[in-house]
Amino acid sequence: MQILKTSYEEVMSRKSQIMRDSVQIDYEQFQEGTIAFNYERMMAETSYSMEEMRSIQKAVGVGNTPIIELKNLTKLARKYAPKGKGARIFIKDEAANASGSFKDRRASVAVYHAKKLGYKGVIAATSGNYGAAVASQAAKLGLKCIVVQECYDSKGTGQPEIVEKARKCEALGAEVVQLSVGPELFYKFLLLLEETGYFNASLYTPFGIAGVETLGYEIAEQFTSELGKLPDAIVCTNAGGGNLTGTARGLMRAGAGKGVEIIGASVNLSGLHMASDHDFNRKSFTTGHTGFGVPFTTWPDRSDVPRSAARPLRYMDRYVTVTQGEVFYMTEALANLEGLEKGPAGNTSLAAAFSIAQEMDEEAIILVQETEYTGAGKMVQPQLSFARGQGIDIKFGDPKTEIPGKNIILPSDPALIKAVDLDLVKLRKSLVKNALKVATADLLEVDLAYLAEETNISIAELKVIIEEMRDKI
């Protein structure tokens, strides 16, 4: 029996083979040209039909979640909107899923696929809700589960939301491996995949992204049936991009893609480095922030599989940011005005929707397409208490003056909640620049077509960007 070496360098040298063994997808078969790969063929050949996914999810208590109109928050938004403005605000209550978030949709299909292929267990590398979703689905299907979590800084201080999620994963039967911030997460993840022979239940496989397509499909069905029209805008909290990608693709599969504005929303954590030991606990949001949202939008293939199935820039019509203070404020407003206590992930989009609704006509509809469960570590007060302990200044004022890592500014008035647009043209240029950096030869026509799809622009527009970027690389 061959004994494999387990040093960091040795494990990393085997990562491609480990990935192939753990998902049983030969990503190289979808490679075309110099940098292009056939995304649609990958999704078609490795995922499931909409009918199959809905059947899989129904059997395990996932999906068919309600839509709820937030009448009191709509009324509040109209108070600050120009006359005739103030769209109706709705949420899709994904906290009604088995483990309390939309991540159950991703996990249900991934874990089902693992069992179908004969794996004895699944592993997920996540600090968020996805770990609980995978643990829940593994318990339902009788598989072992390991969740690898980036939890602590070098002083052993754990972020309260992440610590809470670890407890939830353990309660659902998973083994949780907690690590400090840094490159050891991916190394340990690969090592465990190799040692156990378990399935890589990555957030970014085709199964995981396709599982979210049922969410977009349901939105089209429910709004058409219950309100006689589709939402005019849908706000999706954006981190790794799977939430937005899956929702948009599901709408398209329901024949509802055109005319619905897809808006990504992230918490502004600019200036904080996600891999920094110093910065790790100076943020009050563990997901849904720009530290993940911007890098994954401008280069999706930085995930734990060779080719991410989350490609948000293909579907994004607008990308906005909100502040930590605005999200905390909106979390309290939702509880106090609507009697709904929900976690920060969906409330990131809700803060954005509250602002954007004021730009839209009164008869229009804006939908926040997810909510999440909340608990001890996710609530506002524990997060603010932890932030104070890290030396973060907390006060009321204008959220525009918030500096991530230094202070949290709770709005002194709801009128101050304002979503800030990111420049999509700049993001597209960043993606093209990243692509040119990895290109090993001149781009072919298939590469140009691929990049045009990735950035959602014409080939003519793309060529202008490429010429501009060549001088900057």
N, C-alpha and C positions, 0 to 999 in steps of 0.2 A: 504494500500500500504506500502510495506516494505521500510524503508529508510536505505540505505546502508551507513556504516561508510566510511569516505574518508581519514583517516590518512594513512601515508605511509605504516605502517605495515599492516593495514587492506586491503588496495588495493593489496599489494604484496601477501597477503595470498589468494587472489581470482584470481591471474593471470592465473592459468591453465584454470579455467572456462571462464574467459574473453577471452582468446585466442581461446578456442573452439567455443564460441559464435560468434567471429568475423571473423573466417575463415571457420567454419563448416567442419573442418577436425578432426577426432578422431585419433590423432597421436598414441595413445596407441595400436590401432589395428595392427600397423606395428612393434610393439616391439617383439623381439625374444631373448631368452637367458637372460644373465645377463646385457649386455650392447648393444647388437646388435639390429638393426632394419632393416627391409627389405626395403632398399632404392629404389630399382627398382620397387617393388610393389607399393610403395607410389607414385612414378612418373607415373606409368602406370594407377593407379586407380583415381588419382586426377587431372591430367592435360589433355591436348587435343592432338589429332593427329596432325601430321605435316600439313596435308591438312587443318584441321580446323583452326589451328593457322595462317597459311598464309592467309586464307580467312578473318579471324578476322582483321588481321593487314592491309591487302589491303584496307578494307572498311574504315579505319581511317587514311590513309596516312602514314602508317608505313611499312618499309621494301623496298626491291628492290632498295637498295642504290648502287651507282656505285663503281667500283674499279678504282683506279688512279695510274699510274706508276709515281714514283718520279725520273725522269731521271737525274735531276741536282744534287739531293742529292746522287743518286747512283754514279754519276761521281765523286763527292767529296769524297765519301767513298773509291772508287777505287784509288784515289790519295794517300791514306795512307795505302792501303792494299798490301800484297805481290803480286808478279806477278801472274796473273791468278785468283786472288781472288777479291771479291767484288760483292756479289749477287745483283740482281735487287730488288729494294725496292718499295713496293706497299702499298697503304692504302685502306681500305674500308671506304668510306666516310659516316659514320653514322650521321654526322651533317646534312645530307639531310632529316633526319626524322622530324616528326611534331614539336617536341619541341627542336630538335637540338642535340640529342645524342642517343646511342644505348639503353638507358634506356626506350625509347618509346616502345621497343619490350617487355620489362618486364611489363610495365604499361598497355599496350593495352590488354593483355590477362587477367591480374589481374582485371582491371576495367570492362572488358566485363563479367568476371565471377561474379563480384559483382552485376552487373545489372541483370544478368541471375537469380541469387539467390534472387533478390528482395530487395536488400539493397538500401537505399535512398542516401547514401553517402559513401565516402571512406576516410581513414586516413592513412597517411604515416609518419613515423618518419625518417627524412633524412635531412642532411644539403647540399645535393648535387643535381645533375641533375635529380635524380629520382623524387624529389618533383615536378619539372616543368613537367616532363613526366606524372605523375599521374594527376596533375591539368589539363593538356592539354586533356588527355583522358577522364577525368570526364566531362569536358566542352562539348566534342563531344557527350557523351552519356547521358547528362542531369542529372548527379549526383552531389551532393554537395561534396566538397573536403576540408579537413583540413590537412595542413602540419605542423608537429611539428619539430622544428629546434633548434639544439644546436648552438647558434650564438655568445654569448658574454662571456667575462670573468667577474670576479666579479666587475671590474671597469666600466663595461658597454661598453667596447670597442669591436666592432664587426669586424670579419675578412672580408675584402672587397669582396672576392669571395662569401662568404655565404650571406652577405647582398644583393649582386646583385641577387643571386638566389631567395631570399625572394621576391624581387621586381618582378621578372619574374613569380613566383608562383601567386602572387597577381594579376598581369596583366592577367593571365590565369583564374582568377576567384576563386582562392583558398583563404581560410582564413589561415593565417600563425600565428602560435603560437611560439614566439621566447623565448628561455630559455638560462640561463647561463650554463656553462659546469658543469657536475656532474650528480649524480644519479636521479635528478628530471626529466630528459628527459623521462626515461622509466616509471616512476610513472605517469607523466602527460599524456603520451601516453595511458597507460592502463585506466586511469581515463576518458579520452575522449572517448575511445572505449566503455566503460561501459555506460557513460552518453548519448551518441548519438545513440548507437546501430549500428554504421557504420561498414563497412567492413575493416578489417586490410589488406591494400594493401602492405603488407611487401615485401621487396626485396627478401625474402628468402623462400617464399611459392613455391610449385611446379609450380604454374601458372607463377610466375615471372621468374623462371629459365628456364622453358620450352619455354617461349617466346623468350629467347635468342637463343634457338636451331635453330630457323629460320635463324639466322645470320650465323652459321656454315654451315647450309644446302645451303644457297645462295652462300657462298664462294666456296663450292665444285662445284656447278652448273656453276657459272660465270667463274672460272678459267679453268674448263674443256672445256667450250664452247668457251671462248675468247682466251685462250692461249694454250689449248690442254694439259694442265698438272696442277696438284695441286701445291700449294705452298710447298716448302720444309720445311719451318718453319713459324709458326704463333706466333706473340708476342701479349700477352693479358695483359693489365694493371690489376694488381691484388690488390684488397682491401678485400671485403667480400667474393670473390671467385666465385660469380655468373657469371661474364663475362667470365672467363676462363671455368668454368664448362659447361655453356650453349653452348658456341662455340664448345668445344670438343665433346659434345654429339650430336650436330647438324651435325658435320662432320661424326660422326659414323653412324648416321641415314641415311646419304647420301652414306654410304658405302665407306667413304674416310678417316677413322680414322687411318689406318696403313700407315706408311711412312711419316706422317706429324708430325714434332716435335712441341709440344705445349710448349711454353715458357712463364712463368709468369714474369712480370716486376713490380717493385715497387720503389718508391723514398725512399732512405735511410734516415729515420728519427730516427735512433737508438739513444737512450739516452733521447728522449723526451717522456713523458708519456701523452697519449691521454686524460686521465681524469684529468690531472693536470691543475688547474686554472693558474698557472705560465707558463706552457708550451703551453697552448692553442693557444696563438697568436705568439708564437715563431717559428711556422712552416709556410711555405708558400704554403703548399699543404693540401687541406682539405680531399682528398681521394687519392687512388692509392699509398699509402705509407705503409711502413713496420709496422707502428703503428696499422694498421688494417690487412694488408696482412699476417704478420707472425702469430699473434694470431688466425685469422680465418682459416688459413691453418692448424694449429696444433690442433685446436679444433673448428670445424665449429658451434657446437651447443651452441654458446654464443650469438646468434642473438635474434630477437624479436618474434620468434616462437619456439615451443618445439624442432623441428627437422628441421635444415636448409636443403634446397634442393641444396645448394651450397657446393660441396665437392671437392675443387680444387686439393687436393693431389692425388685423384684417377686418375687424367688426366694429371698432370703436368710432363713433361719430364725434365724441367730445370727451375730454378728460379733465376733471376738476379736482382740486384739493380742498380740504377743510382742516381746521386746526384741532388739536387735542381738546382744548377748552370748549370748542363748539360741539364736539361729539359728546363730551360729558354733560354739557347743558341740555342737549337734545335727548339724551338718555333719561334725564330727570323729567324733562317736559313730557316725554312719551308716557312715563309712569304717572305723572301728576294729572295730565290732561286726558289721557286715553285709558288709564288703568291697565297699561301693558308694560310689564317689566321685561326688557330684552337686553341682550348683551351688546357690546360695542361694535361688532363686525357689521351688522345690519344698520346700526345707528350712525355709522360713518356715511352710508348712503342717505340715510334719513336727514342728516344735517345738510347734505348737499341738496336733497330734494326740497327741503323747506325753503332754501334760498332760490333755487331754480323755479319753483312753482310760482314765485312772485313775478317772474318774467313772462309767464304763460297766461293765456286767456282763461277765464273762469270755467268755461265748459270743457277745457282740456283736462286730461288725466295724466298724472305722473305716478309711476309705480316704483317702490323700493322692493326689489325682487327677492329679498331674503330677510329673515330675522334669525336670531340664535338664542339658545337658552342662556340664562345668566345664573350666577351663583356667587359664593363667598369671595373669590378672588377677582371676579370680573366686575363687580359692582363699583360704583363711582367712589365711595368713601375709602375702601381698601386701596384702590389705585392711587388716590390723592394722598393718602397717608404714607404709602410706600414712596411716592414721589418726594414728599417732604423729607422723608428719611434719607433720600439720596441728594438732598440739598437743592431741590427744585423749588423755586419761588411760585406760590399759587395765590392768585388774586383775581378780582373782578376788574374788567376794563374792556378795551378794544382788542378782539382776538388778532387783529392784524399786527399787533405789537408782540405777539408770542414768538419766542425764540426756542426751538426744540432743544431740550437738554439743559436749558437754563430756567425757563419758567413755563407755567401753564396759565393762560389768561381765559377765565370764564367770562362769557359776554355779560356786560352789565345791562344789556337790553337785547331782546330778540332781534331787533332791527339790525344789529351788528353782525349777525350770522350771514356771511357772504362767501359762497363758493368761488374759488379762484381758478380760472382756466389755465391749463398747461398748453403749450404750443405744440399742436399735433404735427405741424410741419417740421419743427425741430426734432421731435421724437422720430419721425420718419427718416430724417437725415442721419440720426444716430444709429438707427438700424442698418441703413445702407453702409454707413462707415464701418460698423462692426462686421458686416458681411464681407466688405472689401479687404479687411484685415486678415480674414481667414482664407480668402480665395488663394488657391495654389496655382492658378493659371488664369488666363484671360476669360472673362465671362462669355458664355455662349447665349444664344437666343433663349434657350430654356431657362437659363439663370435669370435673364432679364424678366421673363414672364413670371417666374417665381417671386422675384423681389417686388414686382408690381403688385402681385397678389398679397404679399406680406405687408406691404405699406398701403394698400388700397388706393393706389393712384395709377394713372396711365403710364405706359412704357415711355412715352415722350417726356412726361414729367420726371420719370425716374432717371432718364438719361441726363437731364439737366442737373439733377442732384449728384449723379455719379461723377460728372465732370468737375463739379464743385468740390466733391469729397476727395478726389484723387490728389488735389494739391495740398490736402491737409493731413494725409496719412504719412 
